[in-house]
Amino acid sequence: MSAIRLILLDIEGTTLPISFVKDVLFPYSDKIMPSLLQEQAENPLVKVALADIEAANPGCDPVAQLHDWTVRDEKVAPLKSLQGLAWKSGFESGDLKARLYPDVPPALKAWHATGLRLAVYSSGSASAQRLLYGYSDAGDLTDLFEAFYDLDVGGKKIAESYRQIALRAGVAPGQILFLSDIGAELDAAAEAGLRTCQLVRAEDGTKPHPGVHQAADLRSVSQQFELPVS
């Protein structure tokens, strides 16, 4: 079996608690969204997002539509784009700081130090991903990653998305280890030829997915796949 060259990481439920997203990030963006849409009305990203909302639900109140998508945690581009802008404001002002699982920073640093390549693949926008790792409780970790992939490469439950990532990274699928807490994502990655491991975090009540490696933390991942241990 080929050696692992690239570790591809999900965020929510894998490196950062779901509770932080649900209980901190979502309420924050929901709260400031009305003022953000007014203050950044000329921002091209806002204009595109509002046009997409109108196309999805003609005549709707965009704030109400965004709230509804937030409550249902819909993975739709206009919501993710505007949430990213809201979170940028919060992180840069100091109102927000990402709380990573304690095992994450040392594992990422250990892997990076020995030459393993690291990348992120999340349904949140690439800019939002950089904010989470750039304003974390362990400091700025963005330099540890070579790429931040979002839904622009495709849905996370579609095998072709993972093939596209492997192509962009210039790495054979079998040399990529994908870490996620979601079974359907792991199934799609495995179909594309990636190696997979599910993070079963007790804090988030993750349900083990049959047929894949499972680990309670990133140290366990290192031990299972013979990677550097933090």
C-alpha positions in Angstrom: 0.0 0.0 0.0 1.3 3.5 -0.9 2.6 5.7 1.8 0.4 8.6 2.9 1.6 11.9 1.4 -1.4 14.2 2.0 -3.9 14.4 4.9 -7.2 15.9 4.0 -9.2 17.1 7.0 -12.9 18.0 7.5 -13.4 20.7 10.2 -16.8 20.4 12.0 -16.8 17.4 14.3 -13.2 16.5 13.2 -10.9 19.3 14.3 -13.4 21.7 15.8 -16.4 20.8 18.0 -19.8 20.9 16.4 -21.0 22.8 19.4 -18.8 25.7 18.5 -20.3 26.0 15.1 -23.9 25.5 16.2 -23.8 27.5 19.5 -21.3 30.2 18.6 -20.7 30.7 14.9 -24.3 30.3 13.6 -25.9 32.6 16.2 -23.2 35.2 15.6 -23.8 35.4 11.9 -27.5 35.3 12.3 -27.3 38.2 14.7 -25.2 40.5 12.6 -26.6 39.5 9.2 -29.1 42.4 8.8 -26.5 45.1 9.5 -23.9 43.3 7.4 -26.2 43.3 4.4 -26.8 47.0 4.8 -23.2 48.0 5.5 -21.7 45.8 2.7 -24.4 46.3 0.2 -21.8 47.3 -2.5 -19.6 44.3 -1.8 -19.6 42.1 -4.9 -19.9 39.0 -2.8 -23.0 40.3 -1.1 -24.6 41.3 -4.4 -23.9 37.8 -5.9 -25.3 36.1 -2.7 -28.4 38.2 -2.7 -29.0 37.5 -6.4 -28.6 33.7 -5.7 -31.1 34.0 -2.8 -33.6 35.7 -5.1 -33.1 33.1 -7.7 -33.7 30.3 -5.2 -36.8 31.9 -3.7 -38.1 34.9 -5.7 -39.6 37.7 -3.6 -38.4 36.4 -0.3 -36.9 38.4 2.5 -33.2 37.5 2.2 -32.6 37.8 6.0 -35.5 35.4 6.7 -34.3 33.0 4.0 -30.7 33.0 5.5 -32.1 32.4 9.0 -34.1 29.5 7.7 -31.1 28.0 5.9 -29.0 28.5 9.1 -31.6 26.7 11.3 -31.6 23.8 8.9 -27.8 23.9 8.4 -28.2 24.0 4.6 -25.0 23.7 2.6 -25.9 26.4 0.1 -23.5 28.8 -1.5 -25.1 32.2 -0.7 -25.5 31.2 3.0 -21.9 30.0 3.3 -20.5 33.1 1.5 -22.4 35.5 3.8 -21.6 33.6 6.9 -18.0 33.8 5.9 -18.2 37.6 5.8 -20.0 37.7 9.1 -17.4 35.5 10.8 -14.5 37.5 9.3 -15.9 40.6 11.0 -16.2 38.7 14.3 -12.7 37.1 14.2 -11.0 40.4 13.1 -12.8 42.4 15.9 -11.9 39.8 18.5 -15.5 38.9 19.2 -14.8 35.3 18.0 -11.9 32.8 18.5 -12.0 29.3 17.2 -11.9 26.5 19.8 -10.1 23.5 18.3 -10.0 20.1 19.9 -6.9 20.0 22.2 -5.3 17.2 20.2 -5.5 19.1 16.9 -2.7 21.7 17.0 0.1 19.3 18.2 -0.9 16.7 15.7 -1.0 19.1 12.8 2.4 20.5 13.7 4.0 17.0 14.1 2.6 15.9 10.7 3.7 19.1 9.0 7.2 19.0 10.6 7.9 15.6 9.0 6.9 16.6 5.5 3.3 15.4 5.4 1.2 17.7 3.3 -2.1 19.0 4.9 -5.2 20.4 3.3 -8.8 21.1 4.4 -12.1 20.1 2.7 -15.2 21.6 4.3 -18.6 22.8 3.3 -17.8 26.2 4.7 -16.1 28.6 2.3 -12.4 28.5 1.9 -12.2 32.0 3.4 -14.2 30.9 6.5 -11.8 27.9 6.8 -8.8 30.2 6.9 -10.5 32.3 9.6 -11.1 29.3 11.9 -7.4 28.2 11.6 -6.1 31.8 11.5 -7.9 32.9 14.7 -7.8 29.7 16.7 -7.1 29.3 20.5 -3.7 27.9 19.4 -2.8 30.9 17.3 -2.5 31.2 13.5 -2.2 27.7 12.0 -2.9 28.5 8.4 0.7 28.1 7.3 0.5 24.4 8.1 -2.0 23.9 5.2 -1.3 23.9 1.5 -4.9 24.3 0.3 -8.4 25.0 1.5 -11.1 23.2 -0.5 -14.8 24.0 -0.3 -18.0 23.2 -2.3 -16.5 24.8 -5.4 -14.8 21.4 -6.0 -18.2 19.6 -5.5 -20.3 18.2 -2.8 -18.6 16.2 0.0 -20.8 13.1 -0.5 -19.8 12.8 -4.2 -16.8 10.7 -5.2 -15.8 12.9 -8.1 -15.1 15.8 -5.6 -12.3 13.7 -4.0 -10.9 12.8 -7.4 -10.8 16.5 -8.3 -8.9 17.3 -5.1 -6.4 14.5 -5.8 -5.9 15.9 -9.3 -5.4 19.4 -8.1 -3.0 18.3 -5.4 -1.1 16.1 -7.9 -1.3 13.1 -5.5 -2.6 9.6 -6.2 -5.9 9.0 -4.4 -4.4 6.1 -2.5 -1.8 8.5 -1.0 -4.4 10.7 0.6 -5.9 10.1 4.0 -9.3 11.8 4.5 -10.5 12.4 8.1 -14.1 13.2 8.8 -16.9 12.4 11.2 -19.5 11.9 8.5 -20.0 8.4 7.1 -21.4 9.4 3.7 -18.4 11.6 3.1 -16.0 8.8 4.0 -17.9 6.5 1.7 -17.5 8.9 -1.2 -13.8 9.4 -0.5 -13.2 5.7 -0.4 -15.1 5.2 -3.7 -12.6 7.7 -5.2 -9.7 5.6 -3.9 -8.7 7.7 -0.8 -7.9 6.1 2.5 -10.3 7.1 5.2 -10.7 7.4 9.0 -13.7 8.5 11.0 -13.2 10.7 14.0 -15.6 9.5 16.6 -15.6 12.4 19.1 -17.4 11.7 22.4 -18.1 15.4 22.8 -20.2 15.4 19.6 -21.8 12.0 20.0 -20.6 10.8 16.6 -22.1 7.5 15.6 -19.5 5.0 14.3 -19.7 4.2 10.6 -19.3 0.6 9.6 -16.5 -0.4 7.2 -14.0 2.4 8.0 -11.2 2.9 10.4 -12.3 4.8 13.5 -10.3 6.9 15.9 -11.2 9.0 19.0 -8.5 11.6 18.4 -5.7 12.5 16.0 -3.1 10.8 18.2 -5.0 7.5 17.5 -5.0 8.3 13.8 -1.2 8.6 13.9 -0.9 5.3 15.6 -3.3 3.5 13.2 -1.6 4.8 10.1 1.9 4.9 11.4 2.2 8.7 11.2 4.3 11.0 13.4 2.8 11.1 16.9 2.4 14.5 18.6 
